[in-house]
Amino acid sequence: MREGNRCGFVHWEVEPDLVWLRMLCIVPGMQNKSIGSEAMAKLMSLSSSLQKPLYLHVLMCNRVASDWYRRIGFVEIENDGKVSSMVLAPSPSRPL
């Protein structure tokens, strides 16, 4: 919620060995206002504090999302031509 308006939702699952981002949806009119970035920062922090890698799937046809995930530190680990599986790459400031 932002200013009393629904702006989207995030669904994640903590599994024994990893954290899965199942879905991150931001209402089109609320996009480009750092809402997704704020949600991802919290999820990345959770993943780090649990010392578990953060994984996600993104549709290849969703280039905007795929490119955004790459910019914030995800790397592709598998691609079947329709769906890209990605993991948040560890970095010195974000060890796993």
Sequence and secondary structure as in RCSB ss.txt:
>XXXX:A:sequence
MREGNRCGFVHWEVEPDLVWLRMLCIVPGMQNKSIGSEAMAKLMSLSSSLQKPLYLHVLMCNRVASDWYRRIGFV
EIENDGKVSSMVLAPSPSRPL
>XXXX:A:secstr
 BTTB  EEEEEEE SS EEEEEEEE GGGTTSSHHHHHHHHHHHHHHHHT  EEEEEETT HHHHHHHHHTTEE
EEEE SSEEEEEE  BTTB  
